Structures are given as structure tokens and as C-alpha cells.
């Protein structure tokens, strides 16, 4: 249980959901974890629950000044950054307003892009600088989505933002390799992971039953199943993996489970 022993990790949007599961898993594997989130109450409680190897820093992932300040604090207090997980994100549908290609407002589109995509750009930028300064390399893990690989009619901005994360992750990976920085960058593509995000999208037990029937494994994924892949990519077991993408979707993107007739 020491696959991340001695490593310092910063995880955005880690007060709840998949980010919280990754933080818990990283601490269990020996890492020191800095939990970043705009929700100070939940983030502080999450860090306290994880014990002395975790702390909370209030962090708006869309604010470049806050990125610079957090990176400087981590380098000064812990000697450097080894792992960044760019996890913060929203679907945009939380507002209840339409997010299809025809009716999405420009303001709503921009909000999703700021939180989902600009935050990843800023995180990669400042993590590269922090990791370069220590010279010990590192791992950047960007949270995309199955929605970044396929079209999603009712969440147009979300799908577009997650698709852009896919491409930018590969660009970051190649840039860091070209610079001989020892910094790897990979992306994760979860689908149907049961978190609070799904509560607003499931209207009834029948609705959930239909969803499960269309999934190859006939169940939702768990946040800890995403965290397991993040552990691998953060560890020294993955030092030859960069620019790669990992589907964590129960087989959804493999094709159809419908038997041919």
C-alpha cells in the first residue's frame, strides 16, 4: 500500500465525488495530498477525515493567480509537486437551462469551458513550471469523460470541453517529452460513474433500470474504480506511459452489447 510513498499530489475538485475518491486512494498509498476545491466547508472536512497526510487549500481552478499561489505554497512547504490531478468540472446542466447545440446560451457555454477546460490549461501550465523547478519530473492526470469521445446532444458544452481536454493532454505530453522534463501527462475517460452528478439526470427507478440495461456490465461504476487507474498513472509503475487515454466505462465505448440476429 505504498505505491505513492513520498509523493505530493494536488487534486482539484477533490471535496466530493471522483476527486474525493482519488484523494482517499492516494493517501492510502502513502502520498501527501492537497485537496483543492471552492467548497471550503466540505473540503476541510474531507482533509480532516483523511488524517495528517492531507490538507485543504481553497482553490478556484479558473483563477490563474490562485494556481500560481497554490503551486508556490506546495513547492515551499513540501519541496515540490509530484502529481497533479485536474479533476474539477461541471456538466452545466445543474442550472436546469438547456445545453443542446441550439439553445445553450453563450454565457452558459463559457462557464462550462472556464471550469472544465481553462482550469486544465492553467493546471498543466503551472504544474509544469513547478515540476520543472524541482527537476524530479512528475505526473499530470487530466479528467476527460466518455462524453469527450462521442457526441452528446443535451450537454454540448460539456462534451466539447472534455474533447478538448483529450487533445490538450496529448499536446502537454509531447511538449514535456520534447523538453526532457520527465513529466508525463495522461487522461481518464470515465462513464456512468455513480456520483451526485447523476442524481439530477435520473428521474425515477424505471429510468435507472433502463440505463443499467443499456450498460454492458449492467451497473454503474464506482469512484474508487477511477481512483485505481489514477494510482497507476501517478506511480513509478507508469514511467513509460504518457499521452495515453484510459476508458473507465464498463465497456460502453467497446460497442454494443446487443446480440446480432
ZADO-1210 file (C-alpha; in nm, 4 decimals, padded with zeros to 6 digits):
<atoms>
<atom x="00.0000" y="00.0000" z="00.0000" code="UNK" pos="1"/>
<atom x="00.2958" y="00.2351" z="-00.0585" code="UNK" pos="2"/>
<atom x="00.2847" y="00.2858" z="-00.4328" code="UNK" pos="3"/>
<atom x="00.2870" y="00.6656" z="-00.3899" code="UNK" pos="4"/>
<atom x="00.5085" y="00.6872" z="-00.0836" code="UNK" pos="5"/>
<atom x="00.6917" y="01.0198" z="-00.0641" code="UNK" pos="6"/>
<atom x="00.4901" y="01.1856" z="-00.3402" code="UNK" pos="7"/>
<atom x="00.2998" y="01.5120" z="-00.3044" code="UNK" pos="8"/>
<atom x="-00.0223" y="01.5418" z="-00.5044" code="UNK" pos="9"/>
<atom x="-00.2628" y="01.8256" z="-00.5742" code="UNK" pos="10"/>
<atom x="-00.6174" y="01.7299" z="-00.6766" code="UNK" pos="11"/>
<atom x="-00.8726" y="01.9852" z="-00.7935" code="UNK" pos="12"/>
<atom x="-01.2424" y="01.9452" z="-00.7183" code="UNK" pos="13"/>
<atom x="-01.1474" y="01.6908" z="-00.4535" code="UNK" pos="14"/>
<atom x="-01.4027" y="01.7757" z="-00.1859" code="UNK" pos="15"/>
<atom x="-01.6519" y="01.5262" z="-00.3283" code="UNK" pos="16"/>
<atom x="-01.7181" y="01.2693" z="-00.5978" code="UNK" pos="17"/>
<atom x="-01.4381" y="01.1189" z="-00.8048" code="UNK" pos="18"/>
<atom x="-01.1862" y="01.3739" z="-00.6774" code="UNK" pos="19"/>
<atom x="-01.2552" y="01.2754" z="-00.3172" code="UNK" pos="20"/>
<atom x="-01.2126" y="00.9080" z="-00.4037" code="UNK" pos="21"/>
<atom x="-00.8779" y="00.9787" z="-00.5701" code="UNK" pos="22"/>
<atom x="-00.7626" y="01.1778" z="-00.2668" code="UNK" pos="23"/>
<atom x="-00.8555" y="00.8930" z="-00.0322" code="UNK" pos="24"/>
<atom x="-00.6819" y="00.6353" z="-00.2515" code="UNK" pos="25"/>
<atom x="-00.3655" y="00.8446" z="-00.2833" code="UNK" pos="26"/>
<atom x="-00.3389" y="00.8897" z="00.0933" code="UNK" pos="27"/>
<atom x="-00.3868" y="00.5151" z="00.1400" code="UNK" pos="28"/>
<atom x="-00.0943" y="00.4596" z="-00.0982" code="UNK" pos="29"/>
<atom x="00.1381" y="00.6845" z="00.1021" code="UNK" pos="30"/>
<atom x="00.1057" y="01.0197" z="-00.0757" code="UNK" pos="31"/>
<atom x="00.0625" y="01.3576" z="00.0858" code="UNK" pos="32"/>
<atom x="-00.2472" y="01.5077" z="-00.0760" code="UNK" pos="33"/>
<atom x="-00.3501" y="01.8704" z="-00.1085" code="UNK" pos="34"/>
<atom x="-00.7238" y="01.8900" z="-00.1687" code="UNK" pos="35"/>
<atom x="-00.8287" y="02.1854" z="-00.3818" code="UNK" pos="36"/>
<atom x="-01.1914" y="02.2975" z="-00.4052" code="UNK" pos="37"/>
<atom x="-01.4082" y="02.6091" z="-00.3892" code="UNK" pos="38"/>
<atom x="-01.6203" y="02.4459" z="-00.1180" code="UNK" pos="39"/>
<atom x="-01.4179" y="02.5219" z="00.1932" code="UNK" pos="40"/>
<atom x="-01.6501" y="02.3526" z="00.4426" code="UNK" pos="41"/>
<atom x="-01.6662" y="02.0203" z="00.2596" code="UNK" pos="42"/>
<atom x="-01.3002" y="02.0331" z="00.1580" code="UNK" pos="43"/>
<atom x="-01.1808" y="02.0999" z="00.5116" code="UNK" pos="44"/>
<atom x="-01.3911" y="01.8124" z="00.6440" code="UNK" pos="45"/>
<atom x="-01.2597" y="01.5811" z="00.3722" code="UNK" pos="46"/>
<atom x="-00.8980" y="01.6611" z="00.4534" code="UNK" pos="47"/>
<atom x="-00.9598" y="01.6131" z="00.8269" code="UNK" pos="48"/>
<atom x="-01.1166" y="01.2729" z="00.7619" code="UNK" pos="49"/>
<atom x="-00.8080" y="01.1624" z="00.5687" code="UNK" pos="50"/>
<atom x="-00.5723" y="01.2464" z="00.8540" code="UNK" pos="51"/>
<atom x="-00.2300" y="01.4103" z="00.8732" code="UNK" pos="52"/>
<atom x="-00.1318" y="01.3244" z="00.5164" code="UNK" pos="53"/>
<atom x="-00.3961" y="01.5547" z="00.3711" code="UNK" pos="54"/>
<atom x="-00.4719" y="01.9242" z="00.3861" code="UNK" pos="55"/>
<atom x="-00.7223" y="02.1532" z="00.2229" code="UNK" pos="56"/>
<atom x="-00.6492" y="02.4648" z="00.0203" code="UNK" pos="57"/>
<atom x="-00.9411" y="02.6705" z="-00.1053" code="UNK" pos="58"/>
<atom x="-00.8851" y="02.6949" z="-00.4775" code="UNK" pos="59"/>
<atom x="-01.0785" y="02.8333" z="-00.7717" code="UNK" pos="60"/>
<atom x="-00.9449" y="02.6323" z="-01.0646" code="UNK" pos="61"/>
<atom x="-01.0366" y="02.9095" z="-01.3105" code="UNK" pos="62"/>
<atom x="-00.8224" y="03.1739" z="-01.1364" code="UNK" pos="63"/>
<atom x="-00.4622" y="03.1865" z="-01.2608" code="UNK" pos="64"/>
<atom x="-00.3408" y="03.3865" z="-00.9611" code="UNK" pos="65"/>
<atom x="-00.4697" y="03.1134" z="-00.7307" code="UNK" pos="66"/>
<atom x="-00.2918" y="02.8471" z="-00.9357" code="UNK" pos="67"/>
<atom x="00.0362" y="03.0348" z="-00.9010" code="UNK" pos="68"/>
<atom x="-00.0147" y="03.0809" z="-00.5272" code="UNK" pos="69"/>
<atom x="-00.1040" y="02.7160" z="-00.4618" code="UNK" pos="70"/>
<atom x="00.1904" y="02.5850" z="-00.6642" code="UNK" pos="71"/>
<atom x="00.4293" y="02.8209" z="-00.4838" code="UNK" pos="72"/>
<atom x="00.2945" y="02.7108" z="-00.1456" code="UNK" pos="73"/>
<atom x="00.3262" y="02.3403" z="-00.2300" code="UNK" pos="74"/>
<atom x="00.6852" y="02.3815" z="-00.3515" code="UNK" pos="75"/>
<atom x="00.7805" y="02.5905" z="-00.0476" code="UNK" pos="76"/>
<atom x="00.6120" y="02.3708" z="00.2145" code="UNK" pos="77"/>
<atom x="00.6574" y="02.0228" z="00.0700" code="UNK" pos="78"/>
<atom x="00.9624" y="02.0536" z="-00.1513" code="UNK" pos="79"/>
<atom x="00.7803" y="02.0154" z="-00.4812" code="UNK" pos="80"/>
<atom x="00.4831" y="01.8737" z="-00.6668" code="UNK" pos="81"/>
<atom x="00.4878" y="01.5172" z="-00.7979" code="UNK" pos="82"/>
<atom x="00.1300" y="01.4632" z="-00.9141" code="UNK" pos="83"/>
<atom x="-00.1458" y="01.6925" z="-01.0402" code="UNK" pos="84"/>
<atom x="-00.4977" y="01.5613" z="-01.0978" code="UNK" pos="85"/>
<atom x="-00.7077" y="01.8116" z="-01.2931" code="UNK" pos="86"/>
<atom x="-01.0468" y="01.6843" z="-01.1806" code="UNK" pos="87"/>
<atom x="-01.2650" y="01.9934" z="-01.1255" code="UNK" pos="88"/>
<atom x="-01.5601" y="02.0112" z="-01.3621" code="UNK" pos="89"/>
<atom x="-01.9319" y="02.0611" z="-01.4152" code="UNK" pos="90"/>
<atom x="-02.1861" y="01.9343" z="-01.6701" code="UNK" pos="91"/>
<atom x="-02.3528" y="02.2746" z="-01.6987" code="UNK" pos="92"/>
<atom x="-02.6970" y="02.1174" z="-01.6676" code="UNK" pos="93"/>
<atom x="-02.7007" y="02.1898" z="-01.2938" code="UNK" pos="94"/>
<atom x="-02.8721" y="02.5201" z="-01.3756" code="UNK" pos="95"/>
<atom x="-03.1688" y="02.3462" z="-01.5329" code="UNK" pos="96"/>
<atom x="-03.1261" y="02.5500" z="-01.8510" code="UNK" pos="97"/>
<atom x="-03.0925" y="02.3744" z="-02.1901" code="UNK" pos="98"/>
<atom x="-02.7432" y="02.2743" z="-02.3025" code="UNK" pos="99"/>
<atom x="-02.8139" y="02.1431" z="-02.6502" code="UNK" pos="100"/>
<atom x="-02.6412" y="02.2937" z="-02.9581" code="UNK" pos="101"/>
<atom x="-02.9425" y="02.5097" z="-03.0454" code="UNK" pos="102"/>
<atom x="-03.0464" y="02.6595" z="-02.7126" code="UNK" pos="103"/>
<atom x="-02.7344" y="02.6843" z="-02.4956" code="UNK" pos="104"/>
<atom x="-02.6624" y="03.0459" z="-02.4041" code="UNK" pos="105"/>
<atom x="-02.3171" y="03.1830" z="-02.4735" code="UNK" pos="106"/>
<atom x="-02.2749" y="03.2652" z="-02.1050" code="UNK" pos="107"/>
<atom x="-02.3522" y="02.9055" z="-02.0062" code="UNK" pos="108"/>
<atom x="-02.1157" y="02.7753" z="-02.2759" code="UNK" pos="109"/>
<atom x="-01.8357" y="02.9994" z="-02.1484" code="UNK" pos="110"/>
<atom x="-01.8951" y="02.8955" z="-01.7858" code="UNK" pos="111"/>
<atom x="-01.8538" y="02.5270" z="-01.8695" code="UNK" pos="112"/>
<atom x="-01.5430" y="02.5995" z="-02.0743" code="UNK" pos="113"/>
<atom x="-01.3873" y="02.8067" z="-01.7942" code="UNK" pos="114"/>
<atom x="-01.4406" y="02.5443" z="-01.5273" code="UNK" pos="115"/>
<atom x="-01.3737" y="02.2323" z="-01.7345" code="UNK" pos="116"/>
<atom x="-01.1165" y="02.3415" z="-01.9904" code="UNK" pos="117"/>
<atom x="-00.9490" y="02.6635" z="-01.8792" code="UNK" pos="118"/>
<atom x="-00.8779" y="02.5005" z="-01.5424" code="UNK" pos="119"/>
<atom x="-00.6952" y="02.2134" z="-01.7146" code="UNK" pos="120"/>
<atom x="-00.4900" y="02.4550" z="-01.9247" code="UNK" pos="121"/>
<atom x="-00.3956" y="02.6541" z="-01.6140" code="UNK" pos="122"/>
<atom x="-00.3247" y="02.3434" z="-01.4085" code="UNK" pos="123"/>
<atom x="-00.0958" y="02.1953" z="-01.6709" code="UNK" pos="124"/>
<atom x="00.0833" y="02.5277" z="-01.7215" code="UNK" pos="125"/>
<atom x="00.1598" y="02.5869" z="-01.3550" code="UNK" pos="126"/>
<atom x="00.2288" y="02.2217" z="-01.2710" code="UNK" pos="127"/>
<atom x="00.4883" y="02.2032" z="-01.5494" code="UNK" pos="128"/>
<atom x="00.6597" y="02.5107" z="-01.4085" code="UNK" pos="129"/>
<atom x="00.6537" y="02.3738" z="-01.0527" code="UNK" pos="130"/>
<atom x="00.7769" y="02.0297" z="-01.1591" code="UNK" pos="131"/>
<atom x="01.0462" y="02.1787" z="-01.3836" code="UNK" pos="132"/>
<atom x="01.1767" y="02.3810" z="-01.0896" code="UNK" pos="133"/>
<atom x="01.2476" y="02.0706" z="-00.8798" code="UNK" pos="134"/>
<atom x="01.3839" y="01.8643" z="-01.1687" code="UNK" pos="135"/>
<atom x="01.2326" y="01.5404" z="-01.0441" code="UNK" pos="136"/>
<atom x="00.9603" y="01.5012" z="-01.3074" code="UNK" pos="137"/>
<atom x="00.6033" y="01.4178" z="-01.2286" code="UNK" pos="138"/>
<atom x="00.2642" y="01.3008" z="-01.3476" code="UNK" pos="139"/>
<atom x="-00.0285" y="01.5103" z="-01.4707" code="UNK" pos="140"/>
<atom x="-00.3639" y="01.3336" z="-01.4898" code="UNK" pos="141"/>
<atom x="-00.6473" y="01.5132" z="-01.6690" code="UNK" pos="142"/>
<atom x="-01.0095" y="01.4119" z="-01.6194" code="UNK" pos="143"/>
<atom x="-01.1891" y="01.3939" z="-01.9502" code="UNK" pos="144"/>
<atom x="-01.5008" y="01.1814" z="-01.9999" code="UNK" pos="145"/>
<atom x="-01.6648" y="00.9324" z="-02.2292" code="UNK" pos="146"/>
<atom x="-01.8522" y="01.2459" z="-02.3417" code="UNK" pos="147"/>
<atom x="-01.5242" y="01.3754" z="-02.4834" code="UNK" pos="148"/>
<atom x="-01.5119" y="01.0847" z="-02.7272" code="UNK" pos="149"/>
<atom x="-01.8703" y="01.0823" z="-02.8565" code="UNK" pos="150"/>
<atom x="-02.1393" y="01.3376" z="-02.9308" code="UNK" pos="151"/>
<atom x="-02.3843" y="01.4169" z="-02.6501" code="UNK" pos="152"/>
<atom x="-02.6885" y="01.6115" z="-02.7759" code="UNK" pos="153"/>
<atom x="-02.8068" y="01.7535" z="-02.4433" code="UNK" pos="154"/>
<atom x="-02.4694" y="01.8550" z="-02.2976" code="UNK" pos="155"/>
<atom x="-02.2981" y="02.0241" z="-02.5893" code="UNK" pos="156"/>
<atom x="-02.0597" y="02.2444" z="-02.3915" code="UNK" pos="157"/>
<atom x="-01.9615" y="01.9625" z="-02.1561" code="UNK" pos="158"/>
<atom x="-01.8848" y="01.7257" z="-02.4436" code="UNK" pos="159"/>
<atom x="-01.6835" y="01.9887" z="-02.6303" code="UNK" pos="160"/>
<atom x="-01.4822" y="02.0786" z="-02.3202" code="UNK" pos="161"/>
<atom x="-01.3984" y="01.7159" z="-02.2478" code="UNK" pos="162"/>
<atom x="-01.2962" y="01.6552" z="-02.6101" code="UNK" pos="163"/>
<atom x="-01.0566" y="01.9500" z="-02.5888" code="UNK" pos="164"/>
<atom x="-00.9035" y="01.8039" z="-02.2726" code="UNK" pos="165"/>
<atom x="-00.8216" y="01.4893" z="-02.4684" code="UNK" pos="166"/>
<atom x="-00.6218" y="01.6805" z="-02.7276" code="UNK" pos="167"/>
<atom x="-00.4528" y="01.9159" z="-02.4830" code="UNK" pos="168"/>
<atom x="-00.3350" y="01.6229" z="-02.2716" code="UNK" pos="169"/>
<atom x="-00.1521" y="01.4793" z="-02.5713" code="UNK" pos="170"/>
<atom x="-00.0010" y="01.8196" z="-02.6503" code="UNK" pos="171"/>
<atom x="00.1238" y="01.8534" z="-02.2922" code="UNK" pos="172"/>
<atom x="00.2679" y="01.5014" z="-02.3014" code="UNK" pos="173"/>
<atom x="00.4611" y="01.5691" z="-02.6220" code="UNK" pos="174"/>
<atom x="00.5822" y="01.9097" z="-02.5058" code="UNK" pos="175"/>
<atom x="00.7170" y="01.7710" z="-02.1781" code="UNK" pos="176"/>
<atom x="00.8854" y="01.4826" z="-02.3604" code="UNK" pos="177"/>
<atom x="01.0427" y="01.7253" z="-02.6084" code="UNK" pos="178"/>
<atom x="01.1735" y="01.9320" z="-02.3174" code="UNK" pos="179"/>
<atom x="01.3122" y="01.6187" z="-02.1420" code="UNK" pos="180"/>
<atom x="01.1305" y="01.7153" z="-01.8230" code="UNK" pos="181"/>
<atom x="01.0372" y="01.3669" z="-01.7075" code="UNK" pos="182"/>
<atom x="00.6778" y="01.4877" z="-01.6764" code="UNK" pos="183"/>
<atom x="00.4068" y="01.2539" z="-01.8040" code="UNK" pos="184"/>
<atom x="00.0524" y="01.3584" z="-01.8956" code="UNK" pos="185"/>
<atom x="-00.2383" y="01.1189" z="-01.9430" code="UNK" pos="186"/>
<atom x="-00.6153" y="01.1450" z="-01.9466" code="UNK" pos="187"/>
<atom x="-00.9036" y="00.9448" z="-01.7985" code="UNK" pos="188"/>
<atom x="-01.2432" y="00.8817" z="-01.9614" code="UNK" pos="189"/>
<atom x="-01.4970" y="00.7734" z="-01.7003" code="UNK" pos="190"/>
<atom x="-01.8556" y="00.6960" z="-01.7966" code="UNK" pos="191"/>
<atom x="-02.1581" y="00.6290" z="-01.5773" code="UNK" pos="192"/>
<atom x="-01.9689" y="00.6615" z="-01.2501" code="UNK" pos="193"/>
<atom x="-02.2287" y="00.6911" z="-00.9723" code="UNK" pos="194"/>
<atom x="-02.1782" y="01.0248" z="-00.8025" code="UNK" pos="195"/>
<atom x="-02.4145" y="01.3068" z="-00.7050" code="UNK" pos="196"/>
<atom x="-02.3826" y="01.4388" z="-01.0609" code="UNK" pos="197"/>
<atom x="-02.6151" y="01.1583" z="-01.1692" code="UNK" pos="198"/>
<atom x="-02.8900" y="01.2497" z="-00.9216" code="UNK" pos="199"/>
<atom x="-03.0141" y="01.5311" z="-01.1450" code="UNK" pos="200"/>
<atom x="-03.0129" y="01.3049" z="-01.4523" code="UNK" pos="201"/>
<atom x="-03.2101" y="01.0090" z="-01.3145" code="UNK" pos="202"/>
<atom x="-03.5807" y="01.0833" z="-01.2808" code="UNK" pos="203"/>
<atom x="-03.7072" y="00.7517" z="-01.1464" code="UNK" pos="204"/>
<atom x="-03.6269" y="00.3898" z="-01.0605" code="UNK" pos="205"/>
<atom x="-03.7509" y="00.2905" z="-01.4055" code="UNK" pos="206"/>
<atom x="-03.5193" y="00.5470" z="-01.5624" code="UNK" pos="207"/>
<atom x="-03.2229" y="00.3999" z="-01.3737" code="UNK" pos="208"/>
<atom x="-03.3262" y="00.0457" z="-01.4651" code="UNK" pos="209"/>
<atom x="-03.3288" y="00.1387" z="-01.8335" code="UNK" pos="210"/>
<atom x="-02.9868" y="00.2994" z="-01.8047" code="UNK" pos="211"/>
<atom x="-02.8405" y="-00.0108" z="-01.6437" code="UNK" pos="212"/>
<atom x="-02.9960" y="-00.2361" z="-01.9071" code="UNK" pos="213"/>
<atom x="-02.8029" y="-00.0483" z="-02.1760" code="UNK" pos="214"/>
<atom x="-02.4666" y="-00.0822" z="-01.9999" code="UNK" pos="215"/>
<atom x="-02.2547" y="-00.3871" z="-02.0918" code="UNK" pos="216"/>
<atom x="-02.1763" y="-00.4616" z="-01.7246" code="UNK" pos="217"/>
<atom x="-02.5308" y="-00.3650" z="-01.6145" code="UNK" pos="218"/>
<atom x="-02.4167" y="-00.1441" z="-01.3293" code="UNK" pos="219"/>
<atom x="-02.2774" y="00.1986" z="-01.2566" code="UNK" pos="220"/>
<atom x="-01.9067" y="00.2384" z="-01.1983" code="UNK" pos="221"/>
<atom x="-01.7696" y="00.3438" z="-00.8607" code="UNK" pos="222"/>
<atom x="-01.5425" y="00.6421" z="-00.7922" code="UNK" pos="223"/>
<atom x="-01.2810" y="00.4101" z="-00.6397" code="UNK" pos="224"/>
<atom x="-01.2580" y="00.2284" z="-00.9743" code="UNK" pos="225"/>
<atom x="-01.1482" y="00.5557" z="-01.1354" code="UNK" pos="226"/>
<atom x="-00.9084" y="00.6174" z="-00.8468" code="UNK" pos="227"/>
<atom x="-00.7416" y="00.2805" z="-00.9086" code="UNK" pos="228"/>
<atom x="-00.6328" y="00.3899" z="-01.2573" code="UNK" pos="229"/>
<atom x="-00.5191" y="00.7275" z="-01.1245" code="UNK" pos="230"/>
<atom x="-00.2948" y="00.5480" z="-00.8736" code="UNK" pos="231"/>
<atom x="-00.1248" y="00.3601" z="-01.1554" code="UNK" pos="232"/>
<atom x="-00.0636" y="00.6757" z="-01.3586" code="UNK" pos="233"/>
<atom x="00.0655" y="00.8660" z="-01.0557" code="UNK" pos="234"/>
<atom x="00.3051" y="00.5874" z="-00.9566" code="UNK" pos="235"/>
<atom x="00.6519" y="00.4959" z="-01.0771" code="UNK" pos="236"/>
<atom x="00.4977" y="00.1870" z="-01.2378" code="UNK" pos="237"/>
<atom x="00.3803" y="00.4071" z="-01.5249" code="UNK" pos="238"/>
<atom x="00.7013" y="00.5900" z="-01.6148" code="UNK" pos="239"/>
<atom x="00.6717" y="00.4839" z="-01.9827" code="UNK" pos="240"/>
<atom x="00.3064" y="00.5894" z="-02.0172" code="UNK" pos="241"/>
<atom x="00.2407" y="00.9381" z="-02.1482" code="UNK" pos="242"/>
<atom x="-00.0069" y="01.0889" z="-02.3931" code="UNK" pos="243"/>
<atom x="-00.2364" y="00.7927" z="-02.3322" code="UNK" pos="244"/>
<atom x="-00.6067" y="00.7732" z="-02.2588" code="UNK" pos="245"/>
<atom x="-00.7867" y="00.5269" z="-02.0350" code="UNK" pos="246"/>
<atom x="-01.1553" y="00.4389" z="-02.0689" code="UNK" pos="247"/>
<atom x="-01.3221" y="00.3520" z="-01.7383" code="UNK" pos="248"/>
<atom x="-01.6696" y="00.2841" z="-01.8675" code="UNK" pos="249"/>
<atom x="-01.7757" y="-00.0749" z="-01.8101" code="UNK" pos="250"/>
<atom x="-01.7428" y="-00.1487" z="-02.1819" code="UNK" pos="251"/>
<atom x="-01.9753" y="00.1279" z="-02.3055" code="UNK" pos="252"/>
<atom x="-01.7288" y="00.2503" z="-02.5681" code="UNK" pos="253"/>
<atom x="-01.6404" y="-00.1019" z="-02.6812" code="UNK" pos="254"/>
<atom x="-01.9539" y="-00.1196" z="-02.8940" code="UNK" pos="255"/>
<atom x="-02.2952" y="-00.2679" z="-02.8359" code="UNK" pos="256"/>
<atom x="-02.3949" y="-00.5490" z="-02.6042" code="UNK" pos="257"/>
<atom x="-02.6964" y="-00.6281" z="-02.8261" code="UNK" pos="258"/>
<atom x="-02.6757" y="-00.9766" z="-02.9726" code="UNK" pos="259"/>
<atom x="-02.6830" y="-00.9952" z="-03.3546" code="UNK" pos="260"/>
<atom x="-02.9969" y="-01.1518" z="-03.5025" code="UNK" pos="261"/>
</atoms>
